[in-house]
Amino acid sequence: HLQTMLRLKAAGEPVEIAAVCDVYQPRLEAAAKATGGRPYGKYKELLASPEIDAVSIATPDHWHARIACDALDAGKDVYCEKPMTYWKDLGQAKEIVKAVKRNGRVLQVGTQGMSDDIWELAAARIKDGALGGLLQAQASDMRNGPLGVYSPLSNDWRAKPGENLDWDTWLGPAPKRPWEPGRFFAFRSFCDYSGGVATDFFPHILTPLVRTMELGFPYRATASGGLYQWHDGREVPDIITLMIEYPEGPSLMLVGSVSNDTGIPMMIRGKNATMLFEGPGAVIEPQRATNPEGKREEIARTRGASLDEHWKDFLRCVRTREKPRSSELLGYRVIAALHMGVTAYLTGRTMEFDPEREVARPV
């Protein structure tokens, strides 16, 4: 994110990195040197600075909500990495939505794929009835290999809690535990801080589907998978399949893995046609049984996804006060489904959503 902002500044975007913050001194010093920003070890001290207009939150998941709400209440706009909040407590997402509204602030969730305009173009065709009634959608994010950010064996010999790393602050709202390098350097593999693949990968594929089909909160979710390959101390599955049902449809299937990189095509199935996302955009293939006169249609993107484009959208909204492409409202609906999915996987129970109370409960 820092390199992206520096690149945008060099290209003429009106952005200045005024401050940086980290609990790990080597990273803090490197960030300050690279950007010229004033270094802070405590985020609340940074938020107290009147020269700061907006903040970027790239902490582990369990800190997202608290820092975001504090930043919003301090009058700052927020770019918050995905997932918008920690998976276990859906109330955190609701608090962010309230804080954005209460303070009249802007919040962008860091699902940079949302700055691909194919989702806007596809949504328009769906709204026009190109697919007929929506039935089902599917997508995957599959990877393989000894990913360092998932390996509990990851370490940095420089890390010395109590000297150059504030371990207690890093734990924050999470359960208090003794220092373990793997928890710090591979937090995604521990349920205290992350939902693993489900909350790390799935926001990138669920968010565009929710936006394109204009879905609200889910009705029901279940999950399957397991820790079959990486027996190295991690707590999260190395492959997971999440099934999400929405009121009156459609149903969604998401597959994620860190043990195999062969994915499934991303598509949306309707009664009259199927929309397949591939190549330069999307293709609509008619269903001959219900749409015999339908013709194949190609939809070409005009703006591809990138971190640069996503940051440009956020900076534009900071100036215009518009909603960004991946706002807190979209983030809330996405984390609701993921909260239900991770809980379903860990408990072996099907989860249902109560739309009146906006809470999920096991069936």
HUFENQUI-V152593 format. One record per backbone hydrogen bond with DSSP energy under -0.5 kcal/mol. CO is the residue of the C=O (numbers start at 1). NH is the residue of the N-H. Records with the same first field share a line. If there is no record, write none. Layout:
BEGIN
CO = NH / NH
END
This chain:
BEGIN
1 = 5
2 = 6
3 = 7
4 = 8
5 = 9
6 = 10
7 = 11
8 = 13
9 = 12
13 = 15
16 = 18
18 = 38
20 = 40
23 = 25 / 166
24 = 27 / 28
25 = 29
26 = 30
27 = 31
28 = 32
29 = 33
30 = 34
31 = 35
32 = 36
38 = 20
40 = 22
42 = 45 / 46
43 = 47
44 = 48
46 = 49
49 = 52
51 = 53
53 = 77
55 = 79
56 = 58
57 = 81
60 = 63
61 = 64 / 65
63 = 67
64 = 68
65 = 69
66 = 70
67 = 71
68 = 72
69 = 73
70 = 74
71 = 76
72 = 75
77 = 55
78 = 80 / 108
79 = 57
80 = 110
86 = 89
88 = 90
89 = 92
90 = 93 / 94
91 = 95
92 = 96
93 = 97
94 = 98
95 = 99
96 = 100
97 = 101
98 = 102
99 = 103
100 = 104 / 105
106 = 78
108 = 80
109 = 111
110 = 112
111 = 114
112 = 115 / 306
113 = 116
115 = 117
116 = 119
117 = 121
118 = 122
119 = 123
120 = 124
121 = 125
122 = 126
123 = 127
124 = 128
125 = 130
126 = 129
131 = 272 / 273
133 = 271
135 = 251
136 = 269
137 = 253
138 = 267
139 = 255
141 = 257
143 = 260
145 = 147
147 = 150 / 151
148 = 151
149 = 188
150 = 152
151 = 154
156 = 159
160 = 163 / 164 / 165
164 = 25
165 = 162 / 167
166 = 170
167 = 171
168 = 172
171 = 174
180 = 183 / 184
181 = 185
182 = 186
184 = 187
186 = 189
187 = 190
189 = 235 / 236
190 = 193 / 194
193 = 62
195 = 198
196 = 199 / 200
197 = 201 / 202
201 = 204 / 205
202 = 205 / 206
203 = 207
205 = 209
206 = 210
207 = 211
208 = 212
209 = 213
210 = 215
211 = 214
217 = 247
219 = 353
220 = 245
221 = 351
222 = 243
224 = 241
226 = 228 / 238 / 239
229 = 231
230 = 232
238 = 258 / 259
239 = 226
240 = 256
241 = 224
242 = 244 / 254
243 = 222
244 = 252
245 = 219 / 220
246 = 249
250 = 246
251 = 137
252 = 244
253 = 139
254 = 242
255 = 141
256 = 240
257 = 143
258 = 145
261 = 263
265 = 267
266 = 277
267 = 138
268 = 275
269 = 135 / 136
272 = 287
273 = 270
274 = 276 / 285
275 = 268
276 = 278 / 283
277 = 266
278 = 281
280 = 301
281 = 278
282 = 299
283 = 276 / 285
284 = 286 / 297
285 = 274
286 = 288
287 = 290 / 291
291 = 294
297 = 284
298 = 300
299 = 282
303 = 117
306 = 310
307 = 311
308 = 312
309 = 313
310 = 314
311 = 315
312 = 316
313 = 317
314 = 318
315 = 319
316 = 320
317 = 321
324 = 327
326 = 109
327 = 331
328 = 332
329 = 333
330 = 334
331 = 335
332 = 336
333 = 337
334 = 338
335 = 339
336 = 340
337 = 341
338 = 342
339 = 343
340 = 344
341 = 345
342 = 346
343 = 347
344 = 348
350 = 363
351 = 221
352 = 361
353 = 355
354 = 358 / 359
359 = 354
361 = 352
END
